[in-house]
Amino acid sequence: MSTEKHRIGIALFSGLIYFLLSLLPIDAAPDQGVATMWLAAPALLALLIVRSRREWRAILIAATIASLTASVVLGYGLVAAVPMAVARIGEVVVAISLFHRMKMRRGFLGTLARIGRYVLAIGIVAPALGATIAAAVAALQHDPSFAQQWRTWFVGHGLGMIALTPLFAMLFSGAIRRWWRGAALPVRGEGMILLAATAIVAMGVFGQDRLPLLFLPILPVMLTTFRLGLIGAATSTTILAAIGGYATLHDMGPTNFLGSDLHLRLEFLQLYIASTVLTAFPVAADLSRRQSLYRRLRESEARYRLLADHSSDIVLSLDRRGRIAYVSRSIEPVVGKSPGQLIGTRALELVHPLDRDLVLVAHRDAIHAPTGTQIVEYRAQVAGDALCWFEAHTRAVTDEHGAVTGTVSMIRDVSHRKSLEAELSRAASTDPLTGLVNRRVFDSALAARLDVAARGGRGGCVAVFDLDHFKAVNDRFGHDAGDHVLQSFARIARGVVGEDDVVARLGGEEFGILFPDADITRAQHLSERLRATLAASRLTHGDILVELTVSAGIATIDGGASAATVLRAADRALYVAKAEGRDRLRLAA
């Protein structure tokens, strides 16, 4: 029930407004044909724009009744009142239909494209339809020229709706009232001063007809638009239209340069007001968007800084040259410097020299590929001269034209992860009992030496060692003693061989040593030294004394052989050493 009452109220209001404005046609006595200026059409269109589509039917019915009543009151008669109502209401229906189809009921003067559609819909198509019907009625009733009547309606209604629809829309939507309530007192005062200045300039321009000064009011109108936005544009242009209209009707103002034809002067005034509206409103709409964008930008920056300042990660913004434009407070405990001390410095100075090229490449890649994210890991010396690992995710920052202005990075300390990765890597490549590298690493190193030998370089030699009677040690003294023996051999082997030699546990009690770049003489010498050192050692495990020897086979790494071939040759030499009594080494044939 309340919805129905509300709809009836809107209809009554619409009908009353349309009826009152229909009684104020300018230069529209019944014996003169159609009006030069018609205020009712832009008011009705504005009501349809700001109200819900569910209310359109009631508004249009009320406006139609008001149009018929006004036509009778103005002396057109019932016969002419019906087609005139069809012309008046029909052009508004066409205009709002085009508005809806073009999806521009809101912000219809916000862009050049929307301005073009706005002018086409309500300045050309809609008034052309109304002019055709109305001019035919006026020509039949008053016998004036159809073309003249058509032109008068088309120009008057077209320019009137272009100029006045935005003004009525601002008024009916309550935007002016909301602005006044929400504006601070200084802003209200500034607005009143600017509007007063607009009125004074307009009265000065239209109060004389000696100089063509119509350009002067544009200055206060645009200034008011810049300061007050859409409200300023609507109010200042309304003031200009009211003063200009009054002056023109009383034969005052620069429009008198056009002569004594009131029709021509009123049409020119409407063109002037429409041009002013089409200049001020797009500027106001753009300013409104920019202010909204700026407000959202400030809110976003506030959230960004709040997150950045309270995050353990480091947020870093660089310009294109790699200089620090912003860095979050979380960097201070890391490098021992405040953000203020780092602004303007080169970010690469914080990176370890060995990793600077990697970071520089990531920065350049982010600039050249602004839609992607570059990830790089690097080392940096932090407070206390410690060396830590960091991971940076970097993206480009672009301006409104898509040009890259710099980069922003999210940086995280990954030292713990890198340590864990190194530990896992060591665990994957190391024998857990002896601490030597495992078979996988040994095979990889042997393959690399074979590749060197295949290219004509010296591949080196391989020695395979096997502890003599190791099973007996386990059986007699237990596996703890056996483990101690394996660990002792690993320790002795590392102490005997060179720094570049690779010592590996191949499995069980079998070990391998890779002598890169060594000839057979050096490999034999070091292997014999290891054998003799172990034989001379007295290994103790608690109260247990273990005497241990080792046998070995040595083979050269030939570029024409495979890894399996080289190891089989060393194994055969080892078997020969075992067969000959153990505690000795032999060379592969």
C-alpha positions in Angstrom: 0.0 0.0 0.0 2.8 2.4 0.9 4.5 1.7 -2.5 1.3 2.5 -4.3 0.9 5.8 -2.4 4.5 6.7 -3.2 3.9 6.0 -6.9 0.7 8.2 -6.8 2.7 10.9 -5.1 5.4 10.9 -7.7 2.8 11.0 -10.4 1.0 14.0 -8.9 4.3 15.8 -8.4 5.3 15.0 -12.0 2.0 16.2 -13.4 2.0 19.4 -11.4 5.6 20.3 -12.5 4.9 19.5 -16.1 1.6 21.5 -16.1 3.2 24.6 -14.5 6.2 24.5 -16.8 3.8 24.0 -19.8 2.2 27.3 -18.9 5.5 29.1 -19.3 6.3 28.6 -23.0 8.4 31.4 -24.3 7.1 33.1 -27.5 4.2 30.6 -27.8 0.9 32.4 -28.1 -1.6 30.2 -29.7 -1.6 32.3 -32.9 2.2 32.0 -33.2 2.6 28.3 -33.5 5.1 26.3 -31.5 7.2 27.7 -28.6 10.8 28.9 -29.1 11.7 27.6 -25.6 9.9 24.7 -23.9 10.9 24.0 -20.3 8.5 21.1 -19.6 10.3 18.5 -21.8 13.8 18.6 -20.0 12.0 18.6 -16.7 10.0 15.4 -17.6 13.1 13.7 -19.0 15.1 14.5 -15.9 12.4 13.0 -13.7 12.5 9.8 -15.8 16.3 9.7 -15.5 16.4 10.0 -11.7 13.4 7.8 -10.9 13.0 4.0 -11.1 11.6 2.4 -14.3 8.7 1.1 -12.2 7.6 4.7 -11.8 7.9 5.7 -15.5 4.3 4.7 -16.4 2.7 6.8 -13.7 4.9 9.8 -14.5 4.2 9.6 -18.2 0.4 9.3 -17.7 0.4 12.3 -15.3 2.5 14.3 -17.8 0.2 13.4 -20.6 -2.9 14.6 -18.6 -1.0 17.8 -17.7 0.0 18.4 -21.3 -3.7 18.1 -22.5 -4.8 20.4 -19.7 -2.1 23.0 -20.5 -2.9 22.9 -24.2 -6.6 23.6 -23.5 -5.7 26.4 -21.1 -3.3 28.0 -23.6 -6.1 27.9 -26.2 -5.1 25.2 -28.6 -8.4 23.3 -28.2 -9.1 19.7 -27.7 -8.5 18.8 -31.4 -4.9 20.1 -31.4 -4.2 19.2 -27.7 -4.1 15.4 -28.4 -1.5 15.4 -31.2 0.5 18.1 -29.4 0.6 15.9 -26.3 1.7 13.0 -28.5 4.5 15.2 -29.8 5.6 16.5 -26.4 5.4 13.2 -24.5 6.5 11.1 -27.4 9.8 12.9 -27.8 10.6 12.4 -24.1 9.7 8.7 -24.4 12.0 8.3 -27.3 14.8 10.1 -25.4 14.5 8.0 -22.3 14.3 4.8 -24.4 17.5 5.7 -26.1 19.0 6.6 -22.8 18.1 3.1 -21.5 19.2 1.3 -24.6 22.6 3.1 -24.6 23.0 2.4 -20.9 23.8 6.0 -20.0 21.2 7.0 -17.5 24.0 7.8 -15.0 26.9 10.0 -15.8 25.6 10.9 -19.3 28.0 13.8 -19.7 31.0 12.0 -18.2 32.9 11.3 -21.4 33.1 12.5 -25.0 31.5 9.3 -26.2 28.6 9.7 -23.8 28.2 13.4 -24.7 27.9 12.4 -28.4 25.2 9.8 -27.6 23.5 12.3 -25.3 23.3 15.0 -28.0 22.2 12.4 -30.6 19.4 11.0 -28.4 17.8 14.1 -26.9 19.2 16.9 -29.2 18.5 15.3 -32.6 16.5 12.1 -32.7 13.9 12.8 -30.0 13.1 16.5 -31.0 13.0 15.6 -34.7 10.1 13.2 -34.0 8.3 15.7 -31.8 8.9 18.5 -34.3 7.4 16.6 -37.2 4.1 16.0 -35.4 3.9 19.5 -33.8 4.8 21.4 -36.9 2.1 19.5 -38.8 -0.5 20.4 -36.2 0.6 24.1 -36.0 0.7 24.4 -39.8 -2.9 23.1 -40.0 -4.2 25.2 -37.2 -2.3 28.5 -37.8 -1.4 28.1 -41.5 2.3 29.1 -41.0 5.2 27.5 -42.8 5.6 23.8 -41.9 9.4 24.1 -42.3 9.6 27.2 -40.0 7.5 25.5 -37.3 9.6 22.3 -37.6 12.8 24.3 -37.2 11.5 26.3 -34.2 10.4 23.2 -32.4 13.5 21.2 -33.3 15.9 23.9 -32.2 14.0 25.0 -29.1 13.3 21.5 -27.8 16.6 20.0 -28.8 18.8 22.8 -27.3 16.5 23.1 -24.3 16.7 19.4 -23.4 20.5 19.4 -24.0 21.0 22.5 -21.7 18.4 22.0 -19.0 18.1 18.2 -18.5 21.3 18.0 -16.4 20.1 20.9 -14.3 16.7 19.5 -13.6 18.3 16.0 -12.9 20.5 17.5 -10.3 17.6 19.3 -8.7 15.2 16.3 -8.7 17.8 13.8 -7.5 18.3 15.8 -4.4 22.1 16.1 -5.1 22.1 19.8 -4.3 20.4 19.3 -1.0 22.7 16.4 0.0 25.7 18.5 -1.0 24.6 21.4 1.1 24.1 19.2 4.1 27.4 17.4 3.8 29.6 20.4 2.9 31.7 22.1 5.5 30.9 25.7 6.4 34.0 27.1 4.6 33.1 25.2 1.5 29.5 26.5 1.6 30.9 30.0 1.9 33.3 29.6 -1.0 30.4 28.2 -3.1 28.2 31.2 -2.3 31.0 33.6 -3.2 31.6 31.8 -6.5 27.9 31.7 -7.4 27.6 35.3 -6.6 30.5 36.1 -8.8 28.9 34.1 -11.6 25.7 36.1 -11.2 27.5 39.5 -11.1 29.5 38.7 -14.3 26.4 37.4 -16.0 24.4 40.5 -15.1 27.3 42.7 -16.3 27.5 40.9 -19.6 23.7 40.6 -20.3 23.0 44.1 -18.9 24.7 45.8 -21.9 24.6 45.3 -25.7 27.6 47.3 -26.8 30.2 44.6 -26.5 30.0 40.8 -27.4 31.3 39.6 -24.0 29.5 36.2 -23.9 32.9 34.6 -23.2 33.3 36.3 -19.8 30.8 34.2 -17.8 32.6 31.0 -18.8 35.4 31.9 -16.4 33.4 32.0 -13.2 31.3 29.0 -14.4 34.4 26.9 -14.9 36.0 28.2 -11.7 32.8 27.2 -9.8 32.9 23.8 -11.5 36.5 23.2 -10.5 35.8 24.1 -6.9 32.3 22.6 -6.4 32.1 19.8 -9.0 28.8 18.8 -10.6 26.9 20.9 -8.1 28.8 24.0 -9.1 28.4 23.3 -12.8 24.6 22.8 -12.5 24.0 25.8 -10.2 26.3 28.3 -12.1 24.8 27.3 -15.5 21.3 27.7 -14.1 22.1 31.2 -12.9 23.6 32.0 -16.3 20.5 30.6 -18.1 18.1 32.5 -15.9 19.9 35.9 -16.2 20.5 35.4 -20.0 16.9 34.4 -20.6 15.5 37.3 -18.7 17.8 39.8 -20.5 17.0 38.3 -23.9 13.3 38.5 -23.4 13.6 42.1 -22.4 15.7 43.1 -25.4 19.0 43.3 -23.4 22.3 41.7 -23.7 24.8 40.7 -26.5 22.1 38.6 -28.3 20.8 42.0 -29.6 23.7 41.9 -32.1 21.6 39.3 -34.0 18.9 41.8 -34.7 15.3 42.2 -33.5 14.1 38.6 -34.2 13.3 37.2 -30.8 13.1 33.7 -32.1 16.6 33.9 -33.4 18.0 35.5 -30.2 16.3 32.9 -28.0 17.7 30.1 -30.2 21.1 31.6 -30.0 20.8 31.9 -26.2 19.8 28.2 -25.9 22.8 27.3 -28.1 25.0 29.3 -25.8 23.7 27.7 -22.6 23.9 24.2 -24.2 27.5 24.8 -25.2 28.3 26.0 -21.6 26.6 22.9 -20.1 28.5 20.6 -22.5 31.7 22.3 -21.5 31.2 22.4 -17.7 29.5 19.1 -17.0 32.2 16.8 -18.6 34.8 18.7 -16.7 32.9 18.3 -13.5 32.3 14.6 -14.1 36.0 14.1 -14.8 36.9 16.0 -11.7 34.5 13.9 -9.7 36.0 10.7 -11.0 39.5 12.0 -10.3 38.6 13.0 -6.7 37.0 9.6 -6.2 40.1 7.9 -7.6 42.3 10.1 -5.5 40.3 9.2 -2.4 40.5 5.5 -3.1 44.2 5.9 -3.8 44.7 7.6 -0.4 42.7 4.8 1.3 44.7 2.2 -0.6 48.0 3.8 0.3 47.0 4.0 4.0 46.1 0.3 4.0 49.3 -0.5 2.1 51.5 1.5 4.5 49.7 -0.1 7.5 50.4 -3.6 6.2 53.9 -2.7 5.1 54.9 -1.2 8.4 53.6 -4.1 10.4 54.7 -6.9 8.2 57.9 -8.9 8.8 58.4 -8.9 5.0 60.2 -5.9 3.5 58.3 -3.8 0.9 60.6 -2.0 -1.4 59.8 0.5 -4.2 62.5 1.5 -6.7 62.6 4.0 -9.5 63.7 2.9 -13.0 67.3 3.6 -12.1 67.2 1.2 -9.1 67.2 3.9 -6.4 65.0 3.4 -3.3 61.8 5.4 -3.4 60.1 3.7 -0.4 61.0 1.0 2.0 59.0 -0.4 4.9 60.2 -0.1 8.5 60.8 -3.8 8.6 64.1 -3.3 7.0 65.6 -1.4 9.9 66.4 -4.4 12.2 67.7 -6.3 9.1 70.3 -3.8 7.8 70.6 -1.5 10.9 69.4 1.6 9.0 66.1 3.5 9.1 64.0 3.9 5.9 64.9 7.6 5.8 68.6 6.7 5.6 68.0 4.4 2.6 65.7 6.6 0.5 67.6 7.7 -2.6 70.4 5.1 -2.3 71.0 2.3 -4.8 69.3 -0.9 -3.8 72.1 -3.0 -5.2 74.4 -1.7 -2.4 72.5 -3.9 0.0 73.1 -7.0 -2.1 76.1 -9.3 -1.9 78.5 -8.5 -4.8 78.3 -12.0 -6.1 74.5 -11.8 -6.5 74.2 -8.2 -7.8 74.0 -9.3 -11.4 71.1 -11.6 -10.7 69.1 -8.9 -8.9 69.9 -6.3 -11.6 68.6 -8.7 -14.3 65.4 -9.3 -12.3 64.9 -5.5 -12.0 65.4 -5.0 -15.7 63.1 -7.9 -16.6 60.3 -6.5 -14.5 60.6 -3.2 -16.3 60.6 -4.8 -19.8 57.8 -7.2 -18.9 55.4 -5.2 -16.7 52.7 -7.8 -16.5 54.9 -10.5 -15.0 56.4 -11.1 -11.6 60.2 -11.7 -11.3 61.4 -13.9 -8.5 65.1 -13.9 -7.5 67.1 -15.2 -4.5 70.2 -13.4 -3.3 72.5 -13.0 -0.4 72.8 -9.7 1.6 75.0 -8.7 4.5 72.8 -7.7 7.4 73.4 -6.0 10.7 76.2 -7.7 12.6 78.0 -8.6 9.3 76.0 -11.8 9.0 75.2 -13.1 5.5 71.5 -14.0 5.0 69.5 -15.2 2.1 66.5 -13.3 0.8 63.8 -13.9 -1.8 62.3 -11.0 -3.7 59.1 -11.0 -5.8 59.2 -7.9 -8.1 56.6 -6.3 -10.4 56.7 -3.2 -12.4 54.7 0.0 -11.5 53.0 1.8 -14.3 51.3 5.2 -14.7 47.9 5.9 -16.3 49.4 5.6 -19.8 51.0 2.2 -19.1 54.5 3.6 -18.9 56.8 1.9 -16.3 57.8 4.3 -13.6 59.6 1.8 -11.3 59.2 -1.5 -9.5 57.8 -2.7 -6.2 59.2 -5.8 -4.4 58.1 -8.0 -1.6 61.2 -9.3 0.1 61.4 -12.2 2.6 64.2 -13.6 4.7 64.6 -17.2 3.5 67.9 -18.0 5.4 66.2 -20.7 7.4 64.8 -22.3 4.3 68.1 -22.1 2.5 69.8 -23.7 5.4 67.2 -26.5 5.4 67.6 -26.9 1.7 71.4 -27.2 2.1 70.9 -29.7 4.9 68.5 -31.7 2.8 70.9 -31.5 -0.2 73.7 -32.7 2.0 71.5 -35.5 3.4 70.6 -36.6 -0.1 74.2 -36.7 -1.2 76.0 -37.8 2.0 76.4 -41.2 3.6 74.8 -40.7 7.1 77.3 -43.0 8.9 80.6 -41.8 7.6 79.8 -38.3 6.3 81.3 -39.2 2.9 79.5 -38.5 -0.3 77.3 -41.3 -1.5 77.3 -43.5 -4.6 75.1 -41.0 -6.6 77.5 -38.1 -6.1 80.5 -40.4 -6.9 78.9 -41.6 -10.1 78.1 -38.0 -11.1 81.7 -36.9 -10.5 83.0 -39.9 -12.5 80.7 -39.0 -15.4 82.0 -35.5 -15.4 85.7 -36.7 -15.5 84.8 -39.1 -18.4 83.3 -36.1 -20.3 86.6 -34.2 -19.7 88.6 -37.2 -21.0 86.3 -37.6 -24.0 87.2 -34.0 -25.0 90.9 -34.7 -24.8 91.6 -33.7 -21.2 93.1 -35.8 -18.4 90.3 -37.8 -16.8 92.3 -38.9 -13.7 92.0 -42.3 -11.9 89.6 -44.2 -9.8 90.4 -46.4 -6.8 88.1 -48.9 -5.2 88.8 -49.9 -1.6 87.4 -52.9 0.4 88.0 -53.4 4.1 89.6 -56.9 4.7 87.7 -59.3 6.9 85.1 -56.7 7.8 82.4 -59.3 8.3 84.6 -60.9 11.0 84.8 -57.6 12.8 81.0 -57.3 12.9 80.6 -60.9 14.0 83.3 -60.7 16.7 82.9 -57.2 18.1 79.4 -56.3 17.0 77.9 -53.7 14.6 78.9 -50.8 16.8 82.5 -51.7 16.4 81.9 -52.2 12.6 80.4 -48.7 12.3 83.4 -47.3 14.2 85.7 -49.0 11.8 83.9 -47.5 8.8 84.0 -44.1 10.3 87.7 -44.4 11.1 88.5 -45.4 7.5 86.6 -42.4 6.2 88.4 -40.1 8.6 91.8 -41.5 7.6 91.0 -41.4 3.8 90.0 -37.7 4.0 93.2 -36.9 5.8 95.4 -38.7 3.1 93.9 -37.7 -0.2 94.0 -34.2 -1.8 91.4 -31.4 -1.4 90.0 -32.0 -4.9 89.8 -35.8 -4.6 86.4 -37.3 -4.0 86.0 -40.0 -1.3 82.7 -41.9 -1.3 81.1 -44.8 0.4 79.9 -47.1 -2.4 78.1 -49.5 -0.1 78.8 -51.8 2.8 82.6 -51.8 3.5 83.4 -50.7 -0.1 84.7 -47.2 -0.8 85.7 -45.3 -3.9 88.2 -42.5 -4.4 88.2 -40.3 -7.5 91.5 -38.6 -8.3 90.7 -35.9 -10.9 93.5 -34.8 -13.2 95.9 -37.3 -11.5 98.0 -39.8 -13.4 98.3 -43.4 -12.4 101.6 -42.8 -10.4 100.0 -40.1 -8.2 96.9 -42.2 -7.7 98.9 -45.2 -6.8 101.1 -43.2 -4.4 98.1 -41.8 -2.5 96.3 -45.1 -2.4 99.3 -46.9 -1.1 99.7 -44.2 1.6 96.1 -44.7 2.6 96.6 -48.5 2.8 99.7 -48.2 4.9 98.3 -45.6 7.2 95.2 -47.8 7.9 97.4 -50.9 8.5 99.6 -49.0 10.9 96.6 -47.6 12.9 95.3 -49.2 16.0 91.6 -48.7 16.1 89.9 -48.8 19.5 86.3 -49.0 20.3 85.9 -48.9 24.1 88.1 -51.6 25.4 88.2 -53.3 22.0 91.3 -53.0 19.8 90.8 -53.6 16.1 93.5 -54.2 13.6 92.3 -53.5 10.1 93.7 -53.6 6.6 92.3 -52.7 3.2 92.7 -53.9 -0.4 92.3 -51.7 -3.5 92.2 -51.7 -7.2 93.1 -48.7 -9.4 92.0 -47.9 -12.9 92.6 -44.9 -15.2 89.7 -42.9 -16.6 89.8 -43.3 -20.4 87.8 -41.0 -22.6 86.7 -43.9 -24.7 85.3 -45.9 -21.8 82.1 -45.7 -19.8 81.7 -45.4 -16.1 80.7 -49.0 -15.7 83.8 -50.1 -17.7 86.1 -48.0 -15.5 84.6 -49.3 -12.3 84.7 -52.9 -13.5 88.4 -52.5 -14.3 89.1 -51.2 -10.8 87.0 -54.0 -9.3 88.9 -56.7 -11.2 92.2 -55.2 -9.9 90.7 -55.2 -6.4 89.8 -58.9 -6.7 93.4 -59.6 -7.8 94.6 -57.8 -4.6 92.2 -59.9 -2.5 93.3 -63.1 -4.2 96.9 -62.4 -3.6 96.5 -62.1 0.2 94.8 -58.8 0.9 96.4 -55.6 2.4 97.6 -54.5 -0.9 96.6 -52.7 -4.1 96.8 -53.6 -7.7 96.5 -51.7 -11.0 94.0 -52.5 -13.7 95.5 -54.2 -16.7 
